[in-house]
Amino acid sequence: MTSIPVSGYLTVALLLFSIGLFGALTKKNTVIVLICIELMLNAVNLNLVAFSRMGAVPSIDGQIFALFSIAVAAAEAAVGLAILLALYRNRKTVKITEFTNLKH
């Protein structure tokens, strides 16, 4: 069984992060922006686990940081969706361009 080099993991993480960043900066739908932020956080988690497993000194520290990052991402998604639902109830839209002024 062959092992995938760290550069393979870094390439996949770079692609995930780039797609997430592009989507977060260009899309107008807030749900898509939240999904793109999750993609970027998953790219960071992939890097943490890859370096934890195949770094100069393999340890479990990167995997522990990845678990904390997953917990933060779940909280971010829950809070983001709650804010989005509150905004949708008031404005009847999920477009970012409509939220420039939060006064109703």
N, C-alpha and C positions, 0 to 999 in steps of 0.2 A: 504494500500500500504506500503510495507516494504522498508526501506532505505538500500542501499548498504553501508557497512562500508568503512572507508578510506583505510583499509588494502586491500580491493578488488581492488580499484583504483591503489594502490601502486604495487600490484602484476601484474596487466596488464601493468602498466608503466615499471616495471622491465623487463617483458618479451619483450616488444617493444624495450626498450633500449638495452637489451642483444642481440636480433636478429640484430639490427642495428649495434651495435659494432662489432659483429662477422662478418657480411657482409662487413663492412668498412675495417676491418683488413685482410680479407682473399680473397676477390674477386679481380680479375684483370681487370674487365671491369669498366671504369670510370663512366658510366651511372649507373651501379648497386651501386657503391660506393656513388654517389650523392643521390640515393634513400635511401640508408641505413642511411646517415646523416640526411635526412628528417625524417626517422623513429625515430631516436634518439631525434630530436627536438620535434617531436610530443609526445614522452614519457615525456619530460620535460613540455610541455604544459599541458598534462593530470595531472601531479603532481601539477602544479600551480593552475589549476582550482579546483582540488579536495581539496587542502588545503585552497583555498580561500573560498570555499563553506562550508566545514566541519571542518575547523580548530578551534582552541580555541576561536578565535574572528572572526566570519564570516564577510567578507567584499568583496568589489569588486576589491581590489588591485591585487589579483592574476589573475583575468580575464583580467585586463588591461595589466599586464605584458605578459600574454599569447598572446594578440593581437599584442603587440610590437614584441614578438618572432615570430609570424606568418609572420609579415612584413619583419623581418630580414631573415627568412627562404625563403621567396619568392625572395628577392633580392639575396640571396646566390645561389638559384637555377638558376636564370637568368644569373648571372655572371659566375657561374660554367658551364652552358651549352654554353655560348658564348665562353669561353676559350676552352671548349671541341671541339666546331665546328671549331675554328681557328686551333687547333692542328690537327684535323682530315683532314682539307684541306691540311696541310703541310705534315703530316706523313702517311695518309691513314690508320690509325689504332686508336682504342680506348683503347688499352691495356696499363695499368699503367706501366708495365715493359719496354715498348718502350719509355717512357718519362723520362728516367733517365738523359739524356743529352738534354737540350733544345736548344742547338745550332744546326743549320741545316747543 
